[in-house]
């Protein structure tokens, strides 16, 4: 039983090696299949960043700040 498993694993490794080396053709991710995505990319030089006003930033999380206190109510367990 173990010999068949080892033989199967060796054959699977040889098959994957052949696939990676390109014996069955190029991999699907090897080329640009959808070149129209390149034209749809956002150009960073066109983007404008503007600061948020305090009234607009009320629901925005603050990175690096303290976590808000959890709204948890505790009571003893009933037995």
N, C-alpha and C positions, 0 to 999 in steps of 0.2 A: 504494500500500500504506500509506504513512504517512498519507495523507488519511483512510483508513478508520479507522485507529487513533485519530487525533485526533477524528474524528466520534464514534466509539464512546465515548471517554473523556468527551467533552462530554455525550453522552446519559446515561452512567452517573452523572455528577455531577448532572445535572438530576433524575434519578430519585432519587438519595440525598437531594437537597435537598427533594424532595416528600415523601419518607418522614419526614424529620426535622421538617418543618413540620406533619405530621399529616394529610396529604391522604388517607391510606389507613387512618385510624383511629389510636387511641393506640398507642404502643409497648408491648410486653409488660412492660417494667420501669417503666411510668408509674404503675401503681397497686398497691395492696396485694392481691396475688393469694392470699396465704396468711396471713390475719390471725391464725391460731392461734399463729404464731411469736411474736407480741407477748406473748401470755399465758405463754409458756414461757421468757421471758427471766429471767435471774438478777438479783435485786435486790442491788446492792452493799451496802446497809445491813444485809442479813441475814448476809453472809459474815463469818466471823471468821478472822483470820490469827493463826497461832501460830508461834513460832520453832521451828526444828528443834534437837533435841539433837545433840551431836557424833556420837554413835553412829548416829543416823539419817541424818546428812548425809555419810556417808563416800563415797557414790557420786555426790553432787551436784557439778556443776562450779562452780568459783569464778570469778565474773566479774571480769575485770581482773587476775587473777593470772597467774603465769608458766605457760606451756604445759608439760605434762609432757614429759620427755625421750622421744624416740621409741625404741622397742625395735628398733633396726636394727643388724644385724651387717654389717660390711664386710669384703671380701676382694678381692684383685686379680683382675682378669678373666683367664681363661685364653685363650691364643691358639692 
